[in-house]
Amino acid sequence: MLTWTSAGAVERPTRVQIRVQRAYPGRVRAGAPVPTRSMSEEEIRENLHFFTEGLSGPRSRPCTVLVLSGVGVAARADTPAVLDFAGRLGVTHRTLHVGGEDLERLDVRQLVGRVDTLVVPVQPGPGGDVRLGAQTLRICAEAGVRVVANTVLTSHALDGLVPASRAIARAAPSHATFTYPFPTGGNASSQVPPVKAVLAALGPAVGELQRAGVSVSVKGLPACYLGPMASLVSRSANRWYVDADHQKESAILFFPGVVRFHKDETCRFCSLDARCDGFFATYLRRPGFPALAPPQ
């Protein structure tokens, strides 16, 4: 099923992301508006019903994948009940994004059987805590929770990328993701590293993880930039994006309402076109970002 947007027709998603908290620092910043407040448990439940049983009809598709995000979401007293409620409504995969502020007080026991994927930041550089992030990965993995490490490729993270990858490898998560900073008004240029510097740091870091048997993916960069690591890209799935100011029928489609990837005409002839998101037009207009071209 298709829905029409300002960028043309897109397939109606079967996943919904609910940003239950107002604040969202320390995450992969995209173009989502900052909500004016956090959501109540009643509002979360109403939106879950709207995007599941409420979309069970001949001209709609119920969501079966849920992503919960927002600062402190893992520590909210109502999160376990919300996850249980989603399961009763037919949600078959529940992802919880944990922030650095959640790590010290995270009770993994409450998530066993409730969360299908837990995304944990392991961020080198100022404001990050590689040790605590890796420790959380290990505890979750030992408890039987599928856990994914996420590292944002900021300028400040590059020097510590290899040591962080070694810490991730020792914790043995199910997967590790490296994400290039998205272009937003809040991203200072100092946080967006040159592509050459990223690739120089990323190659050895990826090698550490792959040798340890940890699968890896790269987000936010096009396949043609990655050279021998091009196979690490994969298409991002669209989703409904809900916050306190955009609920139910006012939810935003993540693509193109929050993030817009760009592809050039040459991308049509790339063998990796089907699995590559493309890149951001904002960056392509800046010096130091090569034009998109099929890998040789």
N, C-alpha and C positions, 0 to 999 in steps of 0.2 A: 504494500500500500504506500502511496506517495502523499506528501503534503507540500504545499507551495510556500516558498519563502522568497525574500528579496533577492536571493542568489539562485532562484530557480527551484525545480522540484527536487526533494530529497526523500529518501525512504523513511517512513515513520518508524522511530526506534522502539525497541522493546526493553529498554533500560531507562531508569530514572535516577538522577542524582539529587539528593536532598541535602542542601547546606543548612543544617539545623541551627548553627551558631552564627552570630553576626561577624565576629572577628575571624580572620583566616590568615594570619601571618605565617611565614615559614613554609608555605606550600608553593606548588608550581602555579605562579600567577598567570591568569589568562585575562580575558576581557570582560569577565562577569562583573556586574554592578555590585557595589557593597550594600548589603541590605541594611535597613534602618534598625533592625532588632533581630533577636533570635526567635526561633519558632517554639511554640508550646507543644507538649506531647499530643494534645488533642488535634492541633493543626497537622502534625506529622502523620497521625493516624488517618485523618481525613484525606490527605494527599495520597497516602498509600492506597486507600480504598479507591480513590478516583483513578489512579494509574494502573490498577489491577482489575478488580471486578467492575469498576466503572467504565472500562474500555472493552469489556467483553461483548462485542456486537459484530454485526456483519460488515460494518465500515470502520472498524477500529481494531487495534491490536493491544491486548493487555501486556503490561510490562512484567517480565519474569526475572529481571536483574535489578538489584538495588545497590546504590552507592550512598553511604552516609558520610558527610564531611563537615568540617567546621572545628574551630579551636575548642578543645575540651569535650568533643563529642563522645570519646571513649570513656570519659569520666562522668558523663551525665547519668543520673540515677535511673532514668527511664530508657536508656539505650537497650539494655537486654530485653525489656518488654516490647519495645518497638521492633527489634529484630525478630522476636517470636511472632508478633502480630503479622509482620511481612511474610513469614513462612506460611502462616495459616491462610493468607490471601493468594497463595500460589507462586510467590517469589521463590525461585529455585537457586539463585546465587546472590549472596549478600556480602558486599565488600565494605569494609570499614577503614577509613583513612585516619591514621593516628598521627598526631603532631608531636613535636618535641616536648611540648608542655604536658603531654599525657604520659610520657614514658615512665617517670618515677612512680606514679600511682596506678599504673595499668594493672588490672586484675585479670590475667589471662583466663583464669578458671571460669569467669562469667561469660567468656566468649566461646568456649568449647561447645560445639554443636549448634552455635548460633551464627557464627561468622564463617563464610566459605573462603574468604581471602582477607587478610589483614595487611595493609600497606603501612610500612614503618620507615620514617626518614633516617638515613645514615648520612649525615652531612658534615664533611670536613670544612674547616674554616670558621670564621667568627660566627657565633650564634648557634653553631652545631655541636653535637656531642656524639662522636663516632663510637666511643666506648659504650655509652648507654644505649644507643641505637642497636649496636651489634648484640649487646646483652639481651635486649628485648627480642631480637630475631631468634636467638638461641632458645630462650625460654618458650617462645611460641612454638618453634619447631618441635621441641621436646614434648610439648603438651598436645601435639597433633593438630595444631592450627596451621593451615597453609598461609605462609607469610612471605611477603615480597618486600625487598629493600628498594627504596627509591632515593636517588642522589641527583640533586640539581647541579648542572654543570656551570656554576657561576665562576667568575674570575678567581674568587677567593678559594674555591674548592679544588682547583686544578693541582696545586702542589701537593695536596694531601690525598689525591685520588687513589694512588696505588696502595698506601697504607690502609685507607678505608676499605678498599676492595679485599685486601688480605683479611681484615677483621670480618667483613661480610662472609668471605669464603669459609672462615673458621666456624661461623655461626650456622652455616649450611641451610640457608633459606630455600624456598622452592624456586625463587626467581629474583633477579636483580634488574632494575631499570635505571638508566641514565637519561635525564631529561634536560635538553637545552632550554634556557630561559625563553619564555614566550614574550613577544613585544607588547608591553603595557606601558601606560603613562607612569607607573610607579617604578619601572625598571631603569635604574641609573645606568648610563653607558658603561660604568666601571664594572657592572655586574654581568654584562654581556661580553664574554671573551671572544677573541678572534678565532675563527674556525681552525686555523693551523695550530694554534695553541691547544685547542680542545682535542684535536685528533692526536697530537703528540702525547698528551696525557691519557687519553682514553684507550689507546691501543694496549699499553702495558697493563692498565687496570682491567680491561676485558680479559686479557690473557690470564691474569691471576684467577679470575672467577671461573673461566672455562676449564682451566687445568684442575680446578677443585670440583668440577662437575656441576657448577651452578649455571643454569641457563640465563642468558642476558638479552635485553632488548634496549634499543635506543629510540627515544622519542624527541620530536622537535627539530630533527635534522633530516634532510632528504637523503635518499640512498646514494645519489651521485656524489655527495660530499664525503662519504664514509669509506670509499675505496674497498679494501679487503673486508671491511666490516659491514658492507652494504646489506648482507643477509640478515642483519640484526634489526632492520626496520620492519614495522608491521602497521597496517591500516588501523587507525583509531576508530572505535565504534561510536556512532552518534548516540545521544541520549537527551531526554528531557531534563532541564535544569530548573530546580525549584529552590526558592528561598522565601523568606517571610514576605517579601514584596511581589513575588511572582509565583503564585500558587494555582494549582489545578489548571483550568483552561488558560490561565495567564502565564504558564510556565514557558521558558525559553528553550528553543532547540539549541543545543550546545554548538553544533555546526549548522548554520553560519552565525547564529545569534550571539555567541560568546567568542568563538575562535573561527577565523577564516584562513585556511591554507590556500596557497597559490600554486598553480602549475602552469608552465609555459607550453607552447605548442609542441616543442621538442619532446616533452614528456610522453606524448602519445606513442612515441616510437621506442620507449624504454621498456626493456624486458621486466623491470621491477615496478612498472606503473601501478599494477593492481594491488601491490602491497605497500606502496609509499604514499604518505599523506601529501607530499610536496613540501613547500617551505612558506615563509612569511614574506609577503610583498614588501613590508616595511623594511626588513633587513636587506632584501635584494636591491633596494634603492641606495643602500649605504656602501661606502668603499670597503673592500676587504671581503665581500661576499660574492663568490663567483656566480655566473649565470648557471641555471639548471641545464644539465646535459646528461644524456644516457651514459652510464659507466662503460668504459671500454673493456 
